[in-house]
Amino acid sequence: MSKCKVCNCDLGPVPMCFGSGSPATLMVAPEELSVRVEENSDQCIVDGEHFFVRGHIELPVAGADEPFIWSVWVSLSEQSFDHMSEHWESEGRENCEAYFGWLMTNLPCYPETMHTENQCSISACWASPTSFSGAI
């Protein structure tokens, strides 16, 4: 729990996860989203040729039980996206090799992060969908 530095009232738990909206909103006019975009909470395809996956960059926090999480989007090649999708609900998916991708989320408080090279590793089934390294 955090406390207000002025009145010392309880502010509730400190948020430990922040994220951004779909990368499709950067590429497609709002009135065209339903025609040009296929997406769910973790995957997005724009115009059948741009492929994105959502995942987490986890940062350890001293003295905290849980990490701080940036929920981000990464652009993958069609081949990597298809391979990841084929293993999306498979037991042992965390054993797949990492996928090369480009970070498509600009993180506040850091130098420019958009288009940063990344290696995406799939987490165990039913856990947070993907973890990313190399972004920050």
matplotlib code that plots the C-alpha trace (Angstrom):
import matplotlib.pyplot as plt

x = [0.0, 1.1, 0.5, -0.1, 2.9, 0.6, -2.2, -0.9, -4.1, -3.9, -3.8, -4.2, -1.8, 0.8, 0.0, 2.6, 1.5, 1.2, 0.5, -0.5, -3.4, -3.3, -0.7, -3.5, -4.6, -1.2, -1.7, -5.4, -8.1, -10.8, -13.5, -11.4, -10.4, -13.2, -12.3, -8.5, -7.7, -8.0, -7.1, -7.7, -6.1, -2.7, -2.4, -3.1, -2.9, -3.2, -4.1, -3.0, 0.6, 1.6, 1.8, 2.0, 2.0, 1.4, 3.6, 5.4, 8.7, 9.2, 11.5, 12.4, 11.5, 13.7, 11.6, 8.6, 7.1, 6.1, 7.9, 6.9, 5.5, 5.4, 2.7, 4.0, 3.4, 6.1, 6.0, 7.0, 7.6, 4.7, 6.7, 7.4, 3.8, 2.5, 4.9, 4.0, 0.3, 0.6, 2.0, -0.1, -2.1, 0.4, 2.0, 5.7, 5.4, 8.0, 10.6, 10.2, 13.1, 12.9, 11.5, 13.1, 10.8, 10.6, 9.1, 6.1, 5.4, 7.1, 7.7, 7.6, 10.6, 13.0, 14.9, 13.1, 11.9, 9.8, 11.4, 13.9, 15.2, 13.8, 13.9, 10.5, 10.2, 6.8, 5.9, 4.3, 0.8, -1.9, 0.8, 1.4, 1.6, 5.1, 8.2, 10.6, 14.2, 16.5, 14.0, 15.2]
y = [0.0, 3.5, 6.6, 10.2, 12.3, 15.3, 13.8, 10.3, 8.6, 5.2, 5.3, 1.6, -0.8, 0.6, -0.4, -2.9, -3.3, -0.7, -1.3, 0.2, -0.3, -2.3, -1.5, -1.5, 1.9, 3.3, 2.0, 1.9, 4.6, 3.9, 3.4, 0.7, -1.4, -3.9, -4.6, -4.5, -5.9, -9.4, -9.3, -10.6, -9.5, -11.1, -11.2, -8.8, -9.0, -5.9, -6.3, -9.9, -8.8, -7.2, -9.6, -8.6, -10.3, -8.8, -9.8, -8.6, -7.1, -8.0, -5.9, -6.9, -4.5, -4.4, -5.4, -6.4, -9.9, -9.2, -7.6, -4.4, -5.2, -3.4, -4.9, -4.4, -5.3, -6.8, -7.2, -10.7, -12.1, -14.1, -17.3, -16.6, -15.5, -18.6, -20.9, -19.1, -19.4, -23.1, -23.6, -21.1, -23.6, -26.4, -27.9, -27.3, -24.2, -22.5, -24.8, -23.2, -21.2, -17.4, -15.4, -12.2, -9.2, -5.4, -3.6, -1.6, 0.1, 3.4, 3.1, 6.4, 7.3, 5.5, 6.7, 5.8, 2.1, 1.9, -0.5, -1.8, -5.3, -8.1, -11.8, -13.1, -16.2, -17.9, -18.5, -21.7, -22.4, -20.2, -17.9, -14.4, -15.0, -13.8, -12.4, -10.1, -9.4, -6.7, -3.9, -1.8]
z = [0.0, -0.7, 1.4, 0.3, 1.3, 2.1, 4.2, 4.9, 3.6, 2.1, -1.7, -2.2, -4.0, -6.3, -9.9, -11.1, -14.8, -17.5, -21.2, -24.5, -26.9, -30.0, -32.6, -35.2, -34.0, -35.2, -38.7, -39.5, -39.4, -36.8, -39.4, -41.2, -38.1, -38.5, -42.1, -42.0, -38.5, -36.9, -33.2, -29.7, -26.4, -27.3, -31.1, -33.9, -37.7, -39.9, -43.6, -43.5, -43.7, -40.4, -37.4, -33.7, -30.4, -26.9, -24.0, -20.9, -20.1, -16.4, -14.3, -10.7, -8.0, -4.8, -1.8, -3.8, -4.2, -7.8, -10.8, -12.4, -15.9, -19.2, -21.3, -24.9, -28.5, -30.8, -34.5, -35.8, -39.2, -40.7, -40.3, -36.6, -35.9, -37.5, -35.6, -32.3, -33.1, -33.8, -30.3, -28.6, -26.5, -26.5, -23.4, -23.4, -25.6, -23.4, -24.9, -28.4, -29.5, -29.1, -32.0, -33.3, -33.3, -33.2, -30.1, -31.3, -27.9, -26.9, -23.1, -21.2, -19.0, -21.4, -24.5, -27.7, -27.5, -30.7, -33.2, -30.7, -31.6, -29.3, -28.7, -27.7, -25.6, -25.0, -21.4, -20.1, -21.3, -19.6, -18.1, -19.4, -23.1, -23.9, -22.2, -24.1, -23.6, -25.0, -25.1, -22.2]

ax = plt.figure().add_subplot(projection="3d")
ax.plot(x, y, z, "-o")
ax.set_aspect("equal")
plt.show()
